[in-house]
Amino acid sequence: MSTEELYWDSSYAIARRLNALHPGADLESVTLNMLYNWVVALPEFKDEPQLVNDELLQAIYQEWYEERNPL
């Protein structure tokens, strides 16, 4: 288990953690609301949930998608 503290700007680290926790998630079906709930539920997540915006969530989603589907 990772002990690195995660914040909204830790998009790559969050994406890697979500990929480990939800390896079978269909990324085409993941909504921003689902992504938000999964991120704030991470024990390592230490940021303020209310600081989120769609741009941050989309950055996390993009990192996760690219982690799962490398070029």
Backbone as CSV, one residue per row, in Angstrom:
resi,resn,N_x,N_y,N_z,CA_x,CA_y,CA_z,C_x,C_y,C_z
1,MET,0.837,-1.179,0.000,0.000,0.000,0.000,0.882,1.242,0.000
2,SER,0.478,2.231,-0.773,1.227,3.474,-0.881,1.060,4.308,0.384
3,THR,2.136,4.980,0.776,2.062,5.877,1.924,2.223,7.332,1.488
4,GLU,2.348,7.562,0.196,2.474,8.911,-0.342,1.155,9.661,-0.158
5,GLU,1.227,10.868,0.395,0.025,11.679,0.517,-0.362,12.191,-0.862
6,LEU,-1.653,12.184,-1.141,-2.156,12.587,-2.446,-2.975,13.864,-2.329
7,TYR,-2.788,14.733,-3.323,-3.501,16.007,-3.403,-4.060,16.136,-4.813
8,TRP,-4.973,17.085,-5.013,-5.610,17.210,-6.320,-4.600,17.357,-7.450
9,ASP,-3.472,17.980,-7.206,-2.492,18.157,-8.282,-1.580,16.946,-8.466
10,SER,-1.841,15.869,-7.737,-1.075,14.616,-7.873,-1.774,13.686,-8.859
11,SER,-2.132,14.210,-10.023,-2.992,13.451,-10.938,-2.397,12.103,-11.342
12,TYR,-1.104,12.056,-11.627,-0.502,10.782,-12.044,-0.503,9.772,-10.901
13,ALA,-0.122,10.198,-9.710,-0.099,9.287,-8.556,-1.506,8.808,-8.210
14,ILE,-2.477,9.702,-8.296,-3.868,9.308,-8.039,-4.318,8.299,-9.085
15,ALA,-4.000,8.563,-10.343,-4.394,7.647,-11.417,-3.795,6.259,-11.217
16,ARG,-2.536,6.201,-10.833,-1.901,4.893,-10.584,-2.578,4.170,-9.429
17,ARG,-2.924,4.905,-8.387,-3.584,4.296,-7.223,-4.972,3.787,-7.605
18,LEU,-5.725,4.583,-8.354,-7.051,4.153,-8.794,-6.954,2.942,-9.711
19,ASN,-5.950,2.919,-10.567,-5.762,1.783,-11.459,-5.499,0.512,-10.663
20,ALA,-4.746,0.626,-9.580,-4.465,-0.535,-8.727,-5.715,-0.986,-7.973
21,LEU,-6.529,-0.036,-7.542,-7.721,-0.369,-6.759,-8.915,-0.786,-7.607
22,HIS,-8.968,-0.295,-8.839,-10.105,-0.565,-9.724,-9.603,-1.073,-11.078
23,PRO,-8.882,-2.211,-11.085,-8.277,-2.678,-12.336,-9.291,-3.056,-13.410
24,GLY,-10.485,-3.409,-13.019,-11.492,-3.814,-13.998,-12.455,-2.717,-14.379
25,ALA,-12.227,-1.505,-13.890,-13.145,-0.401,-14.181,-13.166,-0.119,-15.677
26,ASP,-14.366,0.015,-16.214,-14.540,0.389,-17.614,-14.435,1.909,-17.685
27,LEU,-13.301,2.398,-18.131,-13.066,3.839,-18.116,-14.048,4.605,-18.990
28,GLU,-14.624,3.941,-19.971,-15.627,4.594,-20.813,-16.900,4.888,-20.028
29,SER,-17.109,4.165,-18.924,-18.317,4.326,-18.108,-18.084,5.146,-16.844
30,VAL,-16.848,5.493,-16.567,-16.533,6.238,-15.345,-16.933,7.703,-15.531
31,THR,-17.801,8.174,-14.647,-18.225,9.571,-14.684,-17.305,10.404,-13.790
32,LEU,-17.350,11.711,-13.967,-16.548,12.577,-13.106,-17.002,12.461,-11.656
33,ASN,-18.293,12.251,-11.430,-18.797,12.073,-10.071,-18.242,10.795,-9.447
34,MET,-18.208,9.710,-10.211,-17.622,8.453,-9.717,-16.149,8.666,-9.394
35,LEU,-15.449,9.316,-10.301,-14.022,9.564,-10.117,-13.782,10.385,-8.848
36,TYR,-14.567,11.423,-8.666,-14.458,12.250,-7.458,-14.632,11.398,-6.202
37,ASN,-15.683,10.588,-6.171,-15.949,9.755,-4.992,-14.816,8.777,-4.724
38,TRP,-14.252,8.190,-5.768,-13.144,7.250,-5.596,-11.898,7.967,-5.078
39,VAL,-11.641,9.167,-5.591,-10.444,9.903,-5.162,-10.548,10.290,-3.692
40,VAL,-11.658,10.905,-3.303,-11.752,11.374,-1.912,-11.830,10.215,-0.926
41,ALA,-12.159,9.014,-1.401,-12.201,7.835,-0.531,-10.823,7.214,-0.323
42,LEU,-9.838,7.614,-1.124,-8.493,7.063,-0.959,-7.945,7.457,0.409
43,PRO,-7.443,6.495,1.182,-6.906,6.838,2.506,-5.737,7.822,2.438
44,GLU,-4.996,7.805,1.329,-3.832,8.679,1.169,-4.217,10.098,0.752
45,PHE,-5.476,10.290,0.366,-5.910,11.595,-0.131,-6.046,12.568,1.029
46,LYS,-5.281,13.649,0.992,-5.223,14.593,2.110,-5.689,16.003,1.754
47,ASP,-6.116,16.220,0.528,-6.509,17.560,0.103,-7.947,17.863,0.525
48,GLU,-8.359,19.088,0.313,-9.718,19.511,0.626,-10.641,19.098,-0.525
49,PRO,-11.635,18.259,-0.271,-12.523,17.809,-1.347,-13.189,18.950,-2.110
50,GLN,-13.508,20.037,-1.439,-14.219,21.137,-2.090,-13.347,21.926,-3.069
51,LEU,-12.055,21.662,-3.115,-11.170,22.351,-4.056,-11.224,21.757,-5.463
52,VAL,-11.954,20.694,-5.635,-12.011,20.009,-6.922,-12.705,20.868,-7.978
53,ASN,-12.332,20.623,-9.221,-13.062,21.180,-10.360,-12.962,20.168,-11.498
54,ASP,-13.748,20.382,-12.527,-13.773,19.425,-13.637,-12.407,19.264,-14.289
55,GLU,-11.642,20.338,-14.366,-10.315,20.274,-14.992,-9.396,19.311,-14.237
56,LEU,-9.422,19.367,-12.911,-8.599,18.455,-12.106,-9.036,17.010,-12.307
57,LEU,-10.335,16.779,-12.293,-10.839,15.418,-12.482,-10.512,14.901,-13.876
58,GLN,-10.619,15.756,-14.877,-10.288,15.342,-16.238,-8.804,15.020,-16.375
59,ALA,-7.954,15.747,-15.666,-6.513,15.457,-15.692,-6.235,14.090,-15.079
60,ILE,-6.908,13.778,-13.976,-6.748,12.464,-13.342,-7.241,11.381,-14.286
61,TYR,-8.411,11.603,-14.890,-8.965,10.629,-15.829,-8.003,10.401,-16.996
62,GLN,-7.457,11.466,-17.547,-6.539,11.332,-18.682,-5.299,10.532,-18.297
63,GLU,-4.741,10.822,-17.124,-3.574,10.064,-16.653,-3.928,8.591,-16.489
64,TRP,-5.093,8.300,-15.943,-5.532,6.920,-15.738,-5.707,6.232,-17.085
65,TYR,-6.355,6.923,-18.018,-6.566,6.351,-19.345,-5.226,6.045,-20.017
66,GLU,-4.289,6.972,-19.934,-2.980,6.771,-20.556,-2.177,5.688,-19.843
67,GLU,-2.341,5.571,-18.542,-1.675,4.497,-17.791,-2.199,3.138,-18.249
68,ARG,-3.477,3.066,-18.492,-4.117,1.824,-18.901,-3.892,1.526,-20.380
69,ASN,-3.749,2.565,-21.193,-3.623,2.420,-22.649,-2.390,3.156,-23.162
70,PRO,-1.190,2.649,-22.849,0.019,3.358,-23.311,0.115,3.355,-24.833
71,LEU,0.775,4.375,-25.354,0.944,4.484,-26.816,1.830,3.403,-27.358
